[in-house]
Amino acid sequence: MSRMERDQAEMNGAHINNDDLKDIAEDIEDIYNDFESFMDPNYGLQQEAIKLDAKIRFSPEMAALGGLIKEDLALFDITD
């Protein structure tokens, strides 16, 4: 057993090799870059999602649902 292996075996806790840490950091960077490009408002899929969200959010049915929730929770405008 080499000195490094003995030190790792005697250590309390976990040891992560530098290459593994580098791989993890690169994976995190890749996920962030994918998320950033997906959330870009100029990305085609995101543009379609924004249109669909606005269509549903500002529909009469959603306004009625919002009114019911306000009634149930006794939420009113400050002017009331």
N, C-alpha and C positions, 0 to 999 in steps of 0.2 A: 504494500500500500504506500503510495507516495505521500509526501508531507501535505500536499493540497487535499488529497482524498481523506487523510486522517483528520485534518482541520475541519473539513466539511462534515465528517461523521461526528465529530465531537461538538460541533456548534449547536447551540440551542436556537431553533428557528429554522427558517428556510433559506436556501441559497439558490439564487437564480443567476445563471451564467450571463455574461454581458451580451453574447449573441442572441440569447432568448429575449433579453430586455430590448435590444435593438429591433428584433422581429415584432415584438408587441408594440413598440412605438411606431413602427412603419404601418402596422395594421390599423392602429388608431388614426394615423394620418390619412390612410386610404379611406376609412369610414367617414372621417370628417369631410374629406374632399367630395366624396359621393353625396353626402348629406347637403353640403353647401351647393353643389350644382343642382340637386333635386329641388331645393328650396328657392332657387333663383327665380324671381317672378318672370323672367324672360324665357325660362325653360318651357317648352311646349306643353308638357303634362301638367306643370304647375299653373299655366295660364288656363287650361281647361278646368282644373280643380277650383280656381278662383271664380270662374264663371258659374260653375255648378253650385258652389257655396253661396254666392250672392243670389242666385235664382231661388234657392231653398230658404235662405235666411230672410229675404225680404218678401216672401210669399204671404198671402193673406192667411193661410193655414198656420204658418209659424207665428204671425202676429197674434192670432187668436190663442194659440198655445201659450205665448208669452203673457197674454192677459189673464189666462186661467192660472198660471203660476203665480202671478202677482196677487191675484185674489186669494189663492190658497195660502200664500205666505204673508198676506196683509202688507204688501209693499205698495207704496204710493209715492207720487211725486212730492217734492218738498212743498209745492204750491198748494197741495190738498190739505 
